[in-house]
Amino acid sequence: MGCDIHSFAEVRKNGKWEKVGEVFPLNDWDKNYFKKDFGDHPINWRDYSLYGWLADVRNYSCVPAISQPRGIPDDVSPEVAQENNDWADDGHSHSWLSLAELLSTDYEQVFWDRRVTKQTSPNSWNGAALAEEGEGKHITLRENLSEGYFRVLETLKTLGNPDDVRIVFWFDN
């Protein structure tokens, strides 16, 4: 069973957080499916390395997490609060990160990516196995995170002051 992310961008205006509309570029598959070029979910793809970094979820790579889950912010926008309520107990590891935090990250830091694929029986493979000493690879956080993440970061930067822009997210299984 896979794990998906549900993410939203918010901007603080006049002291209140507002959900951001359709400003995030969709990938080609989504463009064909939704028949549009932009969506309102900053992160709308499955990427366990990214999940591990954002909130230590499905962290098979052992990437250092930027933060442990913080919960839904008390001052979340009404639209995101309703989305969260709709997911009820099916959502987990709720959190948020400010654009300021995302921009202050050292993306050149190196870590040991311990996710490897190992054969577990003659016709079975585990794509989320843990590397032993000498296996895996040492890579930068930038190399580990997808190009899609950095496109989202560029879009977030256009929305306002980094302290007044954030992503709110949670996961499902």
Disulfide bonds with the S-S distance in Angstrom:
none
